[in-house]
Amino acid sequence: MKLNIAIVGAGVSGIILGALLKKYLNVNISIFEKRNQLFNNINGLQLSPNSTQILDLINFSEIFKKEEFLSIEKLKVHDLYSGELFSEILLKFNKKQKYISINRSLFLKNIFQYFKLSENIVYEEIKDIDSKSNEIIFKNNKKFFDYIFLCDGIFSKLKKNIANQSISFSGLYALRGTYDLKNDNSSNINLWLGENEHLVNYKINNFEISQYNYVWIIKNRQNLLMSSESYDDTNQYLHEMFKEKYSEKFNFIDKTKSISVWPIYKVKNIFFGYKNIFCLGDSSHGFIPSRAQGASQAIEDAYVLFKLLEKNNLNQKNFVNQRLGRIKRIIKKSEMTIFIYHLRNTLLKFIRNNFLKTFSNSKIFSSFLNKDIFNFKL
Ligand SMILES: Cc1cc2nc3c(=O)[nH]c(=O)nc-3n(C[C@H](O)[C@H](O)[C@H](O)COP(=O)(O)OP(=O)(O)OC[C@H]3O[C@@H](n4cnc5c(N)ncnc54)[C@H](O)[C@@H]3O)c2cc1C
């Protein structure tokens, strides 16, 4: 008998898990998704070698044309106020490794279409699950599944019967904008460090007119009265503050085509699930995206779950054993990174900047900084 599998959420973890299951296992898959406009988010996504090697298992190079993503070489670190370039940190250590940036919607849409996941999708918001009987409740019906995978993101509501599901506001807001630029050869991510703020800018494809993405992360404890239900929001106060501070300095701001503001939340406790219900991605361990690891960790979760299922070894203990230590380390690094990026103390900033200027251009430093994150054994 074929296993019946439910995936709740067609975001990063849901779609990658769906693709892995469809390619390698003979199981029945239903993917439940509450939005009916799936691919309308034009923001960028960075994916590091730990997750791009997993994408190779689902035919990445066949699915994507080489203009549809950008192979990143370096992270260039500058001072946000003086513009001084501190360092160029290598992100690509060898030919085999891929650190890429890509349009998030294109990324998900191409994989969705390639694996014909439209055959598996049910456009329905799941309001509840019965954790005792392993059933999903929708349209006043209950349906049993052998496994339920909760890929429902940071605002997951379905953990309510099985976990303490609280999330907390990190005190950070992300303002994201996109713009187009013609004939530009850059293959680097630019990062500008300020006090309680930083700015990241990168290209997300390689067409003749390429698309760019910038993200301004600012600490602001004020309650800006934004929705805590989704990430698709706008905020006039932050838009204006950003424009006022930086539109003279960065001419790409005038070229902005779309802009959105997201409050950044994190989960209070990591939670991987209960019995045959498993949580993946942000639903399990949403954290501050300062090392650009949210989507990459969601992809790793999907891979580990798929592998355990393939080997007939899927249970909470095995999943936790393989994921908890690594996720904890990455959360710690992400928290430390945001602290270092946003330093305000003059002495600490002096030490940070001089350290970066002196050491960070060496390959050894780059590898030391990223080795633990990039190395993920398949
Ligand atoms: C500002 C910012 C920048 C980021 N940049 C990066 C980056 O560069 N690189 C990176 O790796 N990560 C980045 N991340 C993090 C990354 O976007 C997330 O970690 C990743 O999308 C998590 O994937 P997921 O599958 O857990 O959830 P999501 O991709 O959020 O998907 C959740 C899905 O579940 C659906 N859903 C929710 N509830 C229900 C329900 N009850 N019924 C049916 N469907 C439901 C939602 O509609 C959605 O489609 C960033 C995050 C932020 C905030």
The ligand as an ORCA input file, in Angstrom:
! r2SCAN-3c Opt
* xyz 0 1
  C      13.729     39.783      5.141
  C      14.013     38.341      4.945
  C      15.013     37.961      4.070
  C      15.309     36.615      3.871
  N      16.307     36.271      3.015
  C      16.663     34.978      2.908
  C      17.736     34.569      2.060
  O      18.330     35.374      1.342
  N      18.104     33.261      2.045
  C      17.439     32.336      2.811
  O      17.833     31.153      2.795
  N      16.374     32.688      3.575
  C      15.980     33.969      3.644
  N      14.932     34.323      4.422
  C      14.186     33.294      5.143
  C      13.310     32.460      4.225
  O      12.510     33.264      3.406
  C      12.434     31.548      5.060
  O      13.217     30.987      6.072
  C      11.852     30.408      4.197
  O      10.977     30.921      3.236
  C      11.125     29.409      5.073
  O      10.486     28.458      4.288
  P       9.236     27.676      4.838
  O       8.934     26.614      3.848
  O       9.447     27.282      6.239
  O       8.050     28.743      4.893
  P       7.454     29.665      3.762
  O       8.339     29.706      2.574
  O       7.103     30.938      4.446
  O       6.094     28.914      3.318
  C       4.978     28.730      4.156
  C       3.770     28.404      3.263
  O       2.714     27.847      4.048
  C       1.462     28.410      3.637
  N       0.534     28.240      4.763
  C       0.669     28.784      6.017
  N      -0.327     28.366      6.805
  C      -1.117     27.532      6.066
  C      -2.323     26.785      6.336
  N      -2.890     26.800      7.560
  N      -2.874     26.038      5.346
  C      -2.283     26.017      4.094
  N      -1.157     26.710      3.798
  C      -0.584     27.449      4.760
  C       1.855     29.862      3.312
  O       0.882     30.492      2.502
  C       3.194     29.646      2.590
  O       3.019     29.389      1.210
  C      14.577     35.642      4.596
  C      13.540     36.016      5.463
  C      13.269     37.364      5.648
  C      12.184     37.762      6.614
*
